[in-house]
Amino acid sequence: MRVIIKGKTYKANKEDVEKKLKGIRPEIDEKIKYFVEIEEKQFPIKQVVSEGLGLLKPAFTTQEAFAILQRLGFEIIKRS
């Protein structure tokens, strides 16, 4: 699937993103609200997009990460 962030195109799919997060620890921050579960670990959505696409976190918004991960087929978990 093509993903466009700030006018730049990236190729991504769910399986590749999951592979790139293998062996990586989820970031822990009580302020983070949105996660995806990969290998029984909850990863913040910005960490998933950053690692999965090789981008620095300031390069995209949480809204963009949310939309990208939904399009890739990830279930977004909201922590209350």
Residue, then its C-alpha position, 0 to 999 in steps of 0.5 A: m500500500r502507498v502511504i503519503i506523508k507531507g507529500k512523500t510516498y512510502k510503501a508499507n504493509k501490515e506484515d512488514v511493519e510487524k516484522k520491523l517491530k520484532g524485538i523492539r520494546p514498546e515505549i512507555d508513557e502514561k500520556i499516550k492514548y493510542f496503541v496497536e498490539i503486536e506480538e502481545k505487546q502494546f506499541p504507541i501508534k507513533q512508535v509503530v509508524s516511526e519504526g515501520l516507515g523509518l521516520l522520525k516522530p516529529a515528521f508526522t502527526t498522531q492523526e496521520a499515524f492513526a489513519i495509516l495504521q487503520r488503512l494497513g489493517f491494524e486495530i487501534i486500541k484506546r487506553s483510557 
